[in-house]
């Protein structure tokens, strides 16, 4: 399983299990994605820590009235098949209640931010 899919599944399962936070192995791409999710309100906090001499990311999960904010994730681009969206292809997810995350020339951006910046890119995943 690729690292992004693994990260998403760990966060989803942690949310559904009622965990306050989850630990993920550190990488620059994971950190950038988590910062994007933090800006959009899908995670409460992101902190780089060291456990057993290995860098890890501690991710605080968000709940609305005891319901998890992250209930489902859908990976779009996979290692075997990359999917690219132009700016005109970026639409709202679940009538605005979800989020599309893209890897663009301007970094990791949400669908809304990518439209504002007038850029497209590789569609990584949808989350709601």
Backbone atoms as SQL, in Angstrom:
CREATE TABLE atoms (id INTEGER PRIMARY KEY, chain TEXT, resi INTEGER, resn TEXT, atom TEXT, x REAL, y REAL, z REAL);
INSERT INTO atoms VALUES
  (1, 'A', 1, 'UNK', 'N', 0.860, -1.182, 0.000),
  (2, 'A', 1, 'UNK', 'CA', 0.000, 0.000, 0.000),
  (3, 'A', 1, 'UNK', 'C', 0.895, 1.230, 0.000),
  (4, 'A', 2, 'UNK', 'N', 0.496, 2.231, -0.763),
  (5, 'A', 2, 'UNK', 'CA', 1.367, 3.409, -0.815),
  (6, 'A', 2, 'UNK', 'C', 1.210, 4.262, 0.448),
  (7, 'A', 3, 'UNK', 'N', 2.190, 5.106, 0.752),
  (8, 'A', 3, 'UNK', 'CA', 2.213, 5.843, 2.029),
  (9, 'A', 3, 'UNK', 'C', 1.017, 6.779, 2.232),
  (10, 'A', 4, 'UNK', 'N', 0.521, 7.396, 1.156),
  (11, 'A', 4, 'UNK', 'CA', -0.604, 8.337, 1.302),
  (12, 'A', 4, 'UNK', 'C', -1.874, 7.565, 1.644),
  (13, 'A', 5, 'UNK', 'N', -2.124, 6.457, 0.953),
  (14, 'A', 5, 'UNK', 'CA', -3.299, 5.637, 1.252),
  (15, 'A', 5, 'UNK', 'C', -3.253, 5.154, 2.699),
  (16, 'A', 6, 'UNK', 'N', -2.090, 4.689, 3.125),
  (17, 'A', 6, 'UNK', 'CA', -1.930, 4.209, 4.491),
  (18, 'A', 6, 'UNK', 'C', -2.240, 5.325, 5.488),
  (19, 'A', 7, 'UNK', 'N', -1.733, 6.523, 5.241),
  (20, 'A', 7, 'UNK', 'CA', -1.983, 7.662, 6.123),
  (21, 'A', 7, 'UNK', 'C', -3.474, 7.950, 6.227),
  (22, 'A', 8, 'UNK', 'N', -4.170, 7.956, 5.078),
  (23, 'A', 8, 'UNK', 'CA', -5.601, 8.261, 5.063),
  (24, 'A', 8, 'UNK', 'C', -6.404, 7.219, 5.833),
  (25, 'A', 9, 'UNK', 'N', -6.067, 5.941, 5.643),
  (26, 'A', 9, 'UNK', 'CA', -6.786, 4.867, 6.318),
  (27, 'A', 9, 'UNK', 'C', -6.553, 4.917, 7.829),
  (28, 'A', 10, 'UNK', 'N', -5.321, 5.198, 8.246),
  (29, 'A', 10, 'UNK', 'CA', -5.019, 5.310, 9.684),
  (30, 'A', 10, 'UNK', 'C', -5.832, 6.449, 10.302),
  (31, 'A', 11, 'UNK', 'N', -5.916, 7.591, 9.604),
  (32, 'A', 11, 'UNK', 'CA', -6.688, 8.732, 10.124),
  (33, 'A', 11, 'UNK', 'C', -8.186, 8.408, 10.171),
  (34, 'A', 12, 'UNK', 'N', -8.708, 7.782, 9.128),
  (35, 'A', 12, 'UNK', 'CA', -10.127, 7.426, 9.084),
  (36, 'A', 12, 'UNK', 'C', -10.463, 6.448, 10.211),
  (37, 'A', 13, 'UNK', 'N', -9.659, 5.374, 10.341),
  (38, 'A', 13, 'UNK', 'CA', -9.922, 4.377, 11.380),
  (39, 'A', 13, 'UNK', 'C', -9.774, 4.962, 12.780),
  (40, 'A', 14, 'UNK', 'N', -8.781, 5.846, 12.960),
  (41, 'A', 14, 'UNK', 'CA', -8.608, 6.505, 14.255),
  (42, 'A', 14, 'UNK', 'C', -9.802, 7.374, 14.605),
  (43, 'A', 15, 'UNK', 'N', -10.328, 8.099, 13.618),
  (44, 'A', 15, 'UNK', 'CA', -11.510, 8.942, 13.837),
  (45, 'A', 15, 'UNK', 'C', -12.716, 8.092, 14.213),
  (46, 'A', 16, 'UNK', 'N', -12.947, 7.025, 13.440),
  (47, 'A', 16, 'UNK', 'CA', -14.116, 6.178, 13.689),
  (48, 'A', 16, 'UNK', 'C', -14.005, 5.436, 15.021),
  (49, 'A', 17, 'UNK', 'N', -12.769, 5.209, 15.495),
  (50, 'A', 17, 'UNK', 'CA', -12.561, 4.542, 16.784),
  (51, 'A', 17, 'UNK', 'C', -12.592, 5.530, 17.949),
  (52, 'A', 18, 'UNK', 'N', -12.712, 6.835, 17.657),
  (53, 'A', 18, 'UNK', 'CA', -12.798, 7.837, 18.714),
  (54, 'A', 18, 'UNK', 'C', -11.465, 8.245, 19.299),
  (55, 'A', 19, 'UNK', 'N', -10.367, 7.992, 18.609),
  (56, 'A', 19, 'UNK', 'CA', -9.035, 8.369, 19.106),
  (57, 'A', 19, 'UNK', 'C', -8.876, 9.891, 19.068),
  (58, 'A', 20, 'UNK', 'N', -8.082, 10.402, 20.008),
  (59, 'A', 20, 'UNK', 'CA', -7.801, 11.834, 20.047),
  (60, 'A', 20, 'UNK', 'C', -6.740, 12.203, 19.019),
  (61, 'A', 21, 'UNK', 'N', -5.758, 11.303, 18.830),
  (62, 'A', 21, 'UNK', 'CA', -4.701, 11.556, 17.859),
  (63, 'A', 21, 'UNK', 'C', -4.151, 10.228, 17.343),
  (64, 'A', 22, 'UNK', 'N', -3.451, 10.300, 16.190),
  (65, 'A', 22, 'UNK', 'CA', -2.803, 9.121, 15.609),
  (66, 'A', 22, 'UNK', 'C', -1.355, 9.477, 15.286),
  (67, 'A', 23, 'UNK', 'N', -0.492, 8.461, 15.232),
  (68, 'A', 23, 'UNK', 'CA', 0.915, 8.646, 14.886),
  (69, 'A', 23, 'UNK', 'C', 1.173, 8.070, 13.505),
  (70, 'A', 24, 'UNK', 'N', 1.906, 8.827, 12.684),
  (71, 'A', 24, 'UNK', 'CA', 2.251, 8.399, 11.325),
  (72, 'A', 24, 'UNK', 'C', 3.743, 8.592, 11.110),
  (73, 'A', 25, 'UNK', 'N', 4.385, 7.718, 10.319),
  (74, 'A', 25, 'UNK', 'CA', 5.799, 7.947, 9.994),
  (75, 'A', 25, 'UNK', 'C', 5.957, 9.281, 9.258),
  (76, 'A', 26, 'UNK', 'N', 7.032, 9.997, 9.545),
  (77, 'A', 26, 'UNK', 'CA', 7.242, 11.316, 8.944),
  (78, 'A', 26, 'UNK', 'C', 7.709, 11.208, 7.493),
  (79, 'A', 27, 'UNK', 'N', 7.160, 12.072, 6.637),
  (80, 'A', 27, 'UNK', 'CA', 7.700, 12.328, 5.304),
  (81, 'A', 27, 'UNK', 'C', 7.253, 13.733, 4.912),
  (82, 'A', 28, 'UNK', 'N', 7.985, 14.347, 3.990),
  (83, 'A', 28, 'UNK', 'CA', 7.659, 15.719, 3.584),
  (84, 'A', 28, 'UNK', 'C', 6.286, 15.787, 2.929),
  (85, 'A', 29, 'UNK', 'N', 5.949, 14.794, 2.088),
  (86, 'A', 29, 'UNK', 'CA', 4.653, 14.811, 1.398),
  (87, 'A', 29, 'UNK', 'C', 3.512, 14.645, 2.401),
  (88, 'A', 30, 'UNK', 'N', 3.666, 13.744, 3.370),
  (89, 'A', 30, 'UNK', 'CA', 2.631, 13.577, 4.397),
  (90, 'A', 30, 'UNK', 'C', 2.453, 14.863, 5.185),
  (91, 'A', 31, 'UNK', 'N', 3.570, 15.487, 5.548),
  (92, 'A', 31, 'UNK', 'CA', 3.511, 16.730, 6.314),
  (93, 'A', 31, 'UNK', 'C', 2.772, 17.815, 5.515),
  (94, 'A', 32, 'UNK', 'N', 3.061, 17.941, 4.221),
  (95, 'A', 32, 'UNK', 'CA', 2.412, 18.952, 3.383),
  (96, 'A', 32, 'UNK', 'C', 0.909, 18.677, 3.259),
  (97, 'A', 33, 'UNK', 'N', 0.542, 17.406, 3.085),
  (98, 'A', 33, 'UNK', 'CA', -0.876, 17.046, 2.981),
  (99, 'A', 33, 'UNK', 'C', -1.596, 17.354, 4.293),
  (100, 'A', 34, 'UNK', 'N', -0.970, 17.005, 5.419),
  (101, 'A', 34, 'UNK', 'CA', -1.593, 17.247, 6.721),
  (102, 'A', 34, 'UNK', 'C', -1.741, 18.734, 7.012),
  (103, 'A', 35, 'UNK', 'N', -0.776, 19.552, 6.571),
  (104, 'A', 35, 'UNK', 'CA', -0.905, 21.008, 6.743),
  (105, 'A', 35, 'UNK', 'C', -2.098, 21.533, 5.938),
  (106, 'A', 36, 'UNK', 'N', -2.302, 21.002, 4.729),
  (107, 'A', 36, 'UNK', 'CA', -3.452, 21.380, 3.910),
  (108, 'A', 36, 'UNK', 'C', -4.751, 20.980, 4.622),
  (109, 'A', 37, 'UNK', 'N', -4.813, 19.761, 5.159),
  (110, 'A', 37, 'UNK', 'CA', -6.003, 19.299, 5.878),
  (111, 'A', 37, 'UNK', 'C', -6.246, 20.126, 7.141),
  (112, 'A', 38, 'UNK', 'N', -5.160, 20.566, 7.771),
  (113, 'A', 38, 'UNK', 'CA', -5.291, 21.411, 8.968),
  (114, 'A', 38, 'UNK', 'C', -5.901, 22.765, 8.608),
  (115, 'A', 39, 'UNK', 'N', -5.454, 23.364, 7.495),
  (116, 'A', 39, 'UNK', 'CA', -6.007, 24.649, 7.052),
  (117, 'A', 39, 'UNK', 'C', -7.494, 24.538, 6.744),
  (118, 'A', 40, 'UNK', 'N', -7.915, 23.385, 6.226),
  (119, 'A', 40, 'UNK', 'CA', -9.314, 23.181, 5.854),
  (120, 'A', 40, 'UNK', 'C', -10.170, 22.663, 7.009),
  (121, 'A', 41, 'UNK', 'N', -9.548, 22.413, 8.176),
  (122, 'A', 41, 'UNK', 'CA', -10.310, 22.004, 9.356),
  (123, 'A', 41, 'UNK', 'C', -10.574, 20.519, 9.489),
  (124, 'A', 42, 'UNK', 'N', -9.843, 19.676, 8.758),
  (125, 'A', 42, 'UNK', 'CA', -10.048, 18.231, 8.848),
  (126, 'A', 42, 'UNK', 'C', -9.171, 17.581, 9.914),
  (127, 'A', 43, 'UNK', 'N', -8.085, 18.227, 10.299),
  (128, 'A', 43, 'UNK', 'CA', -7.282, 17.771, 11.434),
  (129, 'A', 43, 'UNK', 'C', -7.032, 18.964, 12.346),
  (130, 'A', 44, 'UNK', 'N', -6.944, 18.690, 13.647),
  (131, 'A', 44, 'UNK', 'CA', -6.794, 19.769, 14.624),
  (132, 'A', 44, 'UNK', 'C', -5.355, 20.256, 14.720),
  (133, 'A', 45, 'UNK', 'N', -4.404, 19.318, 14.690),
  (134, 'A', 45, 'UNK', 'CA', -3.006, 19.705, 14.873),
  (135, 'A', 45, 'UNK', 'C', -2.090, 18.714, 14.182),
  (136, 'A', 46, 'UNK', 'N', -0.904, 19.207, 13.836),
  (137, 'A', 46, 'UNK', 'CA', 0.139, 18.373, 13.242),
  (138, 'A', 46, 'UNK', 'C', 1.438, 18.723, 13.955),
  (139, 'A', 47, 'UNK', 'N', 2.083, 17.713, 14.551),
  (140, 'A', 47, 'UNK', 'CA', 3.333, 17.967, 15.263),
  (141, 'A', 47, 'UNK', 'C', 4.358, 16.902, 14.896),
  (142, 'A', 48, 'UNK', 'N', 5.578, 17.348, 14.573),
  (143, 'A', 48, 'UNK', 'CA', 6.671, 16.413, 14.281),
  (144, 'A', 48, 'UNK', 'C', 7.356, 16.069, 15.598),
  (145, 'A', 49, 'UNK', 'N', 7.423, 14.770, 15.895),
  (146, 'A', 49, 'UNK', 'CA', 8.040, 14.304, 17.131),
  (147, 'A', 49, 'UNK', 'C', 9.013, 13.178, 16.802),
  (148, 'A', 50, 'UNK', 'N', 9.761, 12.751, 17.803),
  (149, 'A', 50, 'UNK', 'CA', 10.695, 11.635, 17.621),
  (150, 'A', 50, 'UNK', 'C', 10.303, 10.528, 18.590),
  (151, 'A', 51, 'UNK', 'N', 10.063, 9.339, 18.055),
  (152, 'A', 51, 'UNK', 'CA', 9.762, 8.163, 18.870),
  (153, 'A', 51, 'UNK', 'C', 10.722, 7.059, 18.472),
  (154, 'A', 52, 'UNK', 'N', 11.436, 6.504, 19.442),
  (155, 'A', 52, 'UNK', 'CA', 12.403, 5.425, 19.188),
  (156, 'A', 52, 'UNK', 'C', 13.390, 5.814, 18.086),
  (157, 'A', 53, 'UNK', 'N', 13.908, 7.028, 18.157),
  (158, 'A', 53, 'UNK', 'CA', 14.880, 7.583, 17.201),
  (159, 'A', 53, 'UNK', 'C', 14.344, 7.692, 15.770),
  (160, 'A', 54, 'UNK', 'N', 13.028, 7.644, 15.586),
  (161, 'A', 54, 'UNK', 'CA', 12.420, 7.808, 14.264),
  (162, 'A', 54, 'UNK', 'C', 11.487, 9.016, 14.286),
  (163, 'A', 55, 'UNK', 'N', 11.546, 9.874, 13.248),
  (164, 'A', 55, 'UNK', 'CA', 10.613, 10.998, 13.213),
  (165, 'A', 55, 'UNK', 'C', 9.193, 10.518, 12.888),
  (166, 'A', 56, 'UNK', 'N', 8.219, 11.035, 13.640),
  (167, 'A', 56, 'UNK', 'CA', 6.815, 10.697, 13.403),
  (168, 'A', 56, 'UNK', 'C', 5.985, 11.981, 13.412),
  (169, 'A', 57, 'UNK', 'N', 4.811, 11.901, 12.820),
  (170, 'A', 57, 'UNK', 'CA', 3.856, 13.003, 12.850),
  (171, 'A', 57, 'UNK', 'C', 2.714, 12.622, 13.781),
  (172, 'A', 58, 'UNK', 'N', 2.458, 13.470, 14.782),
  (173, 'A', 58, 'UNK', 'CA', 1.306, 13.248, 15.653),
  (174, 'A', 58, 'UNK', 'C', 0.181, 14.130, 15.130),
  (175, 'A', 59, 'UNK', 'N', -0.934, 13.502, 14.755),
  (176, 'A', 59, 'UNK', 'CA', -2.046, 14.207, 14.120),
  (177, 'A', 59, 'UNK', 'C', -3.233, 14.213, 15.072),
  (178, 'A', 60, 'UNK', 'N', -3.674, 15.419, 15.456),
  (179, 'A', 60, 'UNK', 'CA', -4.868, 15.557, 16.288),
  (180, 'A', 60, 'UNK', 'C', -6.106, 15.502, 15.407),
  (181, 'A', 61, 'UNK', 'N', -7.071, 14.661, 15.770),
  (182, 'A', 61, 'UNK', 'CA', -8.277, 14.466, 14.957),
  (183, 'A', 61, 'UNK', 'C', -9.399, 15.405, 15.405),
  (184, 'A', 62, 'UNK', 'N', -10.291, 15.742, 14.472),
  (185, 'A', 62, 'UNK', 'CA', -11.372, 16.700, 14.725),
  (186, 'A', 62, 'UNK', 'C', -12.710, 15.958, 14.816),
  (187, 'A', 63, 'UNK', 'N', -13.534, 16.382, 15.791),
  (188, 'A', 63, 'UNK', 'CA', -14.881, 15.839, 15.950),
  (189, 'A', 63, 'UNK', 'C', -15.875, 16.984, 16.040),
  (190, 'A', 64, 'UNK', 'N', -17.048, 16.808, 15.451),
  (191, 'A', 64, 'UNK', 'CA', -18.149, 17.767, 15.565),
  (192, 'A', 64, 'UNK', 'C', -19.265, 17.101, 16.358),
  (193, 'A', 65, 'UNK', 'N', -19.524, 17.574, 17.582),
  (194, 'A', 65, 'UNK', 'CA', -20.543, 17.004, 18.449),
  (195, 'A', 65, 'UNK', 'C', -20.400, 15.479, 18.541),
  (196, 'A', 66, 'UNK', 'N', -19.219, 15.009, 18.860),
  (197, 'A', 66, 'UNK', 'CA', -18.867, 13.596, 19.029),
  (198, 'A', 66, 'UNK', 'C', -18.881, 12.790, 17.727),
  (199, 'A', 67, 'UNK', 'N', -19.143, 13.425, 16.589),
  (200, 'A', 67, 'UNK', 'CA', -19.077, 12.734, 15.298),
  (201, 'A', 67, 'UNK', 'C', -17.752, 13.075, 14.635),
  (202, 'A', 68, 'UNK', 'N', -17.041, 12.086, 14.078),
  (203, 'A', 68, 'UNK', 'CA', -15.755, 12.385, 13.433),
  (204, 'A', 68, 'UNK', 'C', -15.927, 13.208, 12.164),
  (205, 'A', 69, 'UNK', 'N', -15.022, 14.152, 11.947),
  (206, 'A', 69, 'UNK', 'CA', -15.035, 14.968, 10.732),
  (207, 'A', 69, 'UNK', 'C', -14.649, 14.118, 9.524),
  (208, 'A', 70, 'UNK', 'N', -13.711, 13.171, 9.714),
  (209, 'A', 70, 'UNK', 'CA', -13.277, 12.281, 8.630),
  (210, 'A', 70, 'UNK', 'C', -14.052, 10.970, 8.763),
  (211, 'A', 71, 'UNK', 'N', -14.972, 10.728, 7.839),
  (212, 'A', 71, 'UNK', 'CA', -15.720, 9.468, 7.864),
  (213, 'A', 71, 'UNK', 'C', -15.402, 8.595, 6.664),
  (214, 'A', 72, 'UNK', 'N', -14.916, 9.182, 5.593),
  (215, 'A', 72, 'UNK', 'CA', -14.616, 8.405, 4.392),
  (216, 'A', 72, 'UNK', 'C', -13.509, 9.084, 3.603),
  (217, 'A', 73, 'UNK', 'N', -12.679, 8.285, 2.942),
  (218, 'A', 73, 'UNK', 'CA', -11.631, 8.795, 2.063),
  (219, 'A', 73, 'UNK', 'C', -11.650, 7.994, 0.774),
  (220, 'A', 74, 'UNK', 'N', -11.296, 8.652, -0.320),
  (221, 'A', 74, 'UNK', 'CA', -11.248, 7.970, -1.612),
  (222, 'A', 74, 'UNK', 'C', -9.975, 8.402, -2.325),
  (223, 'A', 75, 'UNK', 'N', -9.074, 7.471, -2.543),
  (224, 'A', 75, 'UNK', 'CA', -7.827, 7.738, -3.258),
  (225, 'A', 75, 'UNK', 'C', -8.149, 7.852, -4.742),
  (226, 'A', 76, 'UNK', 'N', -7.685, 8.893, -5.404),
  (227, 'A', 76, 'UNK', 'CA', -7.948, 9.076, -6.832),
  (228, 'A', 76, 'UNK', 'C', -6.745, 8.603, -7.634),
  (229, 'A', 77, 'UNK', 'N', -5.607, 9.294, -7.501),
  (230, 'A', 77, 'UNK', 'CA', -4.384, 8.848, -8.172),
  (231, 'A', 77, 'UNK', 'C', -3.771, 7.701, -7.400),
  (232, 'A', 78, 'UNK', 'N', -3.344, 6.695, -8.130),
  (233, 'A', 78, 'UNK', 'CA', -2.653, 5.573, -7.511),
  (234, 'A', 78, 'UNK', 'C', -1.277, 5.478, -8.154),
  (235, 'A', 79, 'UNK', 'N', -0.413, 4.631, -7.613),
  (236, 'A', 79, 'UNK', 'CA', 0.913, 4.487, -8.195),
  (237, 'A', 79, 'UNK', 'C', 0.821, 3.902, -9.599),
  (238, 'A', 80, 'UNK', 'N', -0.208, 3.085, -9.842),
  (239, 'A', 80, 'UNK', 'CA', -0.353, 2.460, -11.157),
  (240, 'A', 80, 'UNK', 'C', -1.083, 3.345, -12.157),
  (241, 'A', 81, 'UNK', 'N', -1.868, 4.314, -11.671),
  (242, 'A', 81, 'UNK', 'CA', -2.631, 5.175, -12.579),
  (243, 'A', 81, 'UNK', 'C', -2.742, 6.574, -11.998),
  (244, 'A', 82, 'UNK', 'N', -2.039, 7.492, -12.606),
  (245, 'A', 82, 'UNK', 'CA', -2.078, 8.880, -12.163),
  (246, 'A', 82, 'UNK', 'C', -3.256, 9.588, -12.818),
  (247, 'A', 83, 'UNK', 'N', -3.954, 10.442, -12.045),
  (248, 'A', 83, 'UNK', 'CA', -5.102, 11.185, -12.562),
  (249, 'A', 83, 'UNK', 'C', -4.818, 12.668, -12.370),
  (250, 'A', 84, 'UNK', 'N', -4.941, 13.433, -13.453),
  (251, 'A', 84, 'UNK', 'CA', -4.666, 14.869, -13.418),
  (252, 'A', 84, 'UNK', 'C', -5.931, 15.651, -13.704),
  (253, 'A', 85, 'UNK', 'N', -6.136, 16.734, -12.966),
  (254, 'A', 85, 'UNK', 'CA', -7.275, 17.621, -13.177),
  (255, 'A', 85, 'UNK', 'C', -6.759, 18.981, -13.631),
  (256, 'A', 86, 'UNK', 'N', -7.366, 19.529, -14.669),
  (257, 'A', 86, 'UNK', 'CA', -7.129, 20.920, -15.026),
  (258, 'A', 86, 'UNK', 'C', -7.965, 21.783, -14.099),
  (259, 'A', 87, 'UNK', 'N', -7.745, 23.083, -14.119),
  (260, 'A', 87, 'UNK', 'CA', -8.502, 23.959, -13.227),
  (261, 'A', 87, 'UNK', 'C', -10.003, 23.827, -13.454),
  (262, 'A', 88, 'UNK', 'N', -10.416, 23.676, -14.711),
  (263, 'A', 88, 'UNK', 'CA', -11.844, 23.588, -15.031),
  (264, 'A', 88, 'UNK', 'C', -12.461, 22.260, -14.588),
  (265, 'A', 89, 'UNK', 'N', -11.640, 21.248, -14.316),
  (266, 'A', 89, 'UNK', 'CA', -12.144, 19.928, -13.892),
  (267, 'A', 89, 'UNK', 'C', -12.381, 19.844, -12.384),
  (268, 'A', 90, 'UNK', 'N', -11.958, 20.851, -11.630),
  (269, 'A', 90, 'UNK', 'CA', -12.045, 20.802, -10.169),
  (270, 'A', 90, 'UNK', 'C', -13.440, 21.248, -9.741),
  (271, 'A', 91, 'UNK', 'N', -14.194, 20.314, -9.157),
  (272, 'A', 91, 'UNK', 'CA', -15.554, 20.603, -8.695),
  (273, 'A', 91, 'UNK', 'C', -15.652, 20.323, -7.202),
  (274, 'A', 92, 'UNK', 'N', -16.743, 20.778, -6.578),
  (275, 'A', 92, 'UNK', 'CA', -16.917, 20.544, -5.142),
  (276, 'A', 92, 'UNK', 'C', -17.161, 19.057, -4.891),
  (277, 'A', 93, 'UNK', 'N', -16.783, 18.608, -3.719),
  (278, 'A', 93, 'UNK', 'CA', -16.945, 17.214, -3.316),
  (279, 'A', 93, 'UNK', 'C', -18.114, 17.146, -2.347),
  (280, 'A', 94, 'UNK', 'N', -19.074, 16.255, -2.625),
  (281, 'A', 94, 'UNK', 'CA', -20.238, 16.078, -1.757),
  (282, 'A', 94, 'UNK', 'C', -20.949, 17.396, -1.490),
  (283, 'A', 95, 'UNK', 'N', -21.209, 18.163, -2.520),
  (284, 'A', 95, 'UNK', 'CA', -21.906, 19.457, -2.429),
  (285, 'A', 95, 'UNK', 'C', -21.246, 20.401, -1.432),
  (286, 'A', 96, 'UNK', 'N', -19.930, 20.376, -1.389),
  (287, 'A', 96, 'UNK', 'CA', -19.187, 21.290, -0.523),
  (288, 'A', 96, 'UNK', 'C', -18.873, 20.737, 0.851),
  (289, 'A', 97, 'UNK', 'N', -19.402, 19.563, 1.209),
  (290, 'A', 97, 'UNK', 'CA', -19.123, 19.010, 2.541),
  (291, 'A', 97, 'UNK', 'C', -17.848, 18.171, 2.554),
  (292, 'A', 98, 'UNK', 'N', -17.218, 17.978, 1.388),
  (293, 'A', 98, 'UNK', 'CA', -15.977, 17.219, 1.309),
  (294, 'A', 98, 'UNK', 'C', -14.844, 18.076, 0.791),
  (295, 'A', 99, 'UNK', 'N', -13.705, 17.453, 0.552),
  (296, 'A', 99, 'UNK', 'CA', -12.515, 18.183, 0.138),
  (297, 'A', 99, 'UNK', 'C', -11.730, 17.355, -0.874),
  (298, 'A', 100, 'UNK', 'N', -11.275, 18.025, -1.927),
  (299, 'A', 100, 'UNK', 'CA', -10.385, 17.418, -2.914),
  (300, 'A', 100, 'UNK', 'C', -8.987, 17.949, -2.647),
  (301, 'A', 101, 'UNK', 'N', -7.993, 17.072, -2.600),
  (302, 'A', 101, 'UNK', 'CA', -6.609, 17.496, -2.359),
  (303, 'A', 101, 'UNK', 'C', -5.787, 17.181, -3.603),
  (304, 'A', 102, 'UNK', 'N', -5.047, 18.199, -4.089),
  (305, 'A', 102, 'UNK', 'CA', -4.253, 18.072, -5.307),
  (306, 'A', 102, 'UNK', 'C', -2.795, 18.393, -5.045),
  (307, 'A', 103, 'UNK', 'N', -1.931, 17.769, -5.847),
  (308, 'A', 103, 'UNK', 'CA', -0.517, 18.124, -5.861),
  (309, 'A', 103, 'UNK', 'C', -0.317, 19.008, -7.088),
  (310, 'A', 104, 'UNK', 'N', -0.040, 20.284, -6.868),
  (311, 'A', 104, 'UNK', 'CA', 0.064, 21.260, -7.952),
  (312, 'A', 104, 'UNK', 'C', 1.478, 21.817, -8.027),
  (313, 'A', 105, 'UNK', 'N', 1.777, 22.592, -9.071),
  (314, 'A', 105, 'UNK', 'CA', 3.086, 23.258, -9.124),
  (315, 'A', 105, 'UNK', 'C', 3.294, 24.244, -7.972),
  (316, 'A', 106, 'UNK', 'N', 2.209, 24.661, -7.310),
  (317, 'A', 106, 'UNK', 'CA', 2.317, 25.584, -6.178),
  (318, 'A', 106, 'UNK', 'C', 2.243, 24.847, -4.847),
  (319, 'A', 107, 'UNK', 'N', 2.435, 23.531, -4.868),
  (320, 'A', 107, 'UNK', 'CA', 2.427, 22.734, -3.648),
  (321, 'A', 107, 'UNK', 'C', 1.134, 21.954, -3.493),
  (322, 'A', 108, 'UNK', 'N', 0.948, 21.354, -2.326),
  (323, 'A', 108, 'UNK', 'CA', -0.263, 20.597, -2.031),
  (324, 'A', 108, 'UNK', 'C', -1.368, 21.597, -1.706),
  (325, 'A', 109, 'UNK', 'N', -2.467, 21.556, -2.475),
  (326, 'A', 109, 'UNK', 'CA', -3.570, 22.501, -2.285),
  (327, 'A', 109, 'UNK', 'C', -4.900, 21.769, -2.254),
  (328, 'A', 110, 'UNK', 'N', -5.871, 22.383, -1.576),
  (329, 'A', 110, 'UNK', 'CA', -7.246, 21.887, -1.641),
  (330, 'A', 110, 'UNK', 'C', -7.837, 22.311, -2.981),
  (331, 'A', 111, 'UNK', 'N', -8.949, 21.713, -3.358),
  (332, 'A', 111, 'UNK', 'CA', -9.603, 22.061, -4.615),
  (333, 'A', 111, 'UNK', 'C', -9.964, 23.534, -4.681),
  (334, 'A', 112, 'UNK', 'N', -10.474, 24.078, -3.563),
  (335, 'A', 112, 'UNK', 'CA', -10.860, 25.501, -3.526),
  (336, 'A', 112, 'UNK', 'C', -9.641, 26.394, -3.734),
  (337, 'A', 113, 'UNK', 'N', -8.561, 26.089, -3.024),
  (338, 'A', 113, 'UNK', 'CA', -7.342, 26.897, -3.130),
  (339, 'A', 113, 'UNK', 'C', -6.749, 26.806, -4.533),
  (340, 'A', 114, 'UNK', 'N', -6.817, 25.627, -5.156),
  (341, 'A', 114, 'UNK', 'CA', -6.278, 25.449, -6.505),
  (342, 'A', 114, 'UNK', 'C', -7.069, 26.293, -7.508),
  (343, 'A', 115, 'UNK', 'N', -8.384, 26.376, -7.345),
  (344, 'A', 115, 'UNK', 'CA', -9.198, 27.215, -8.243),
  (345, 'A', 115, 'UNK', 'C', -8.846, 28.689, -8.065),
  (346, 'A', 116, 'UNK', 'N', -8.623, 29.109, -6.816),
  (347, 'A', 116, 'UNK', 'CA', -8.244, 30.501, -6.547),
  (348, 'A', 116, 'UNK', 'C', -6.898, 30.813, -7.183),
  (349, 'A', 117, 'UNK', 'N', -5.950, 29.855, -7.091),
  (350, 'A', 117, 'UNK', 'CA', -4.605, 30.047, -7.653),
  (351, 'A', 117, 'UNK', 'C', -4.565, 29.817, -9.166),
  (352, 'A', 118, 'UNK', 'N', -5.670, 29.364, -9.763),
  (353, 'A', 118, 'UNK', 'CA', -5.753, 29.075, -11.202),
  (354, 'A', 118, 'UNK', 'C', -4.735, 28.025, -11.635),
  (355, 'A', 119, 'UNK', 'N', -4.660, 26.908, -10.856),
  (356, 'A', 119, 'UNK', 'CA', -3.772, 25.806, -11.227),
  (357, 'A', 119, 'UNK', 'C', -4.520, 24.485, -11.126),
  (358, 'A', 120, 'UNK', 'N', -4.083, 23.520, -11.901),
  (359, 'A', 120, 'UNK', 'CA', -4.564, 22.151, -11.802),
  (360, 'A', 120, 'UNK', 'C', -3.416, 21.299, -11.294),
  (361, 'A', 121, 'UNK', 'N', -3.596, 19.995, -11.314),
  (362, 'A', 121, 'UNK', 'CA', -2.511, 19.125, -10.879),
  (363, 'A', 121, 'UNK', 'C', -2.984, 17.711, -10.695),
  (364, 'A', 122, 'UNK', 'N', -2.152, 16.901, -10.048),
  (365, 'A', 122, 'UNK', 'CA', -2.499, 15.506, -9.807),
  (366, 'A', 122, 'UNK', 'C', -3.491, 15.432, -8.649),
  (367, 'A', 123, 'UNK', 'N', -4.643, 14.833, -8.898),
  (368, 'A', 123, 'UNK', 'CA', -5.668, 14.670, -7.863),
  (369, 'A', 123, 'UNK', 'C', -5.254, 13.530, -6.940),
  (370, 'A', 124, 'UNK', 'N', -4.956, 13.833, -5.693),
  (371, 'A', 124, 'UNK', 'CA', -4.488, 12.801, -4.766),
  (372, 'A', 124, 'UNK', 'C', -5.643, 12.017, -4.160),
  (373, 'A', 125, 'UNK', 'N', -6.600, 12.720, -3.513),
  (374, 'A', 125, 'UNK', 'CA', -7.724, 12.023, -2.863),
  (375, 'A', 125, 'UNK', 'C', -8.856, 12.973, -2.552),
  (376, 'A', 126, 'UNK', 'N', -10.018, 12.366, -2.271),
  (377, 'A', 126, 'UNK', 'CA', -11.180, 13.095, -1.753),
  (378, 'A', 126, 'UNK', 'C', -11.393, 12.636, -0.313),
  (379, 'A', 127, 'UNK', 'N', -11.860, 13.556, 0.530),
  (380, 'A', 127, 'UNK', 'CA', -12.096, 13.219, 1.942),
  (381, 'A', 127, 'UNK', 'C', -13.392, 13.883, 2.376),
  (382, 'A', 128, 'UNK', 'N', -14.190, 13.175, 3.168),
  (383, 'A', 128, 'UNK', 'CA', -15.420, 13.765, 3.705),
  (384, 'A', 128, 'UNK', 'C', -15.801, 13.077, 4.992);
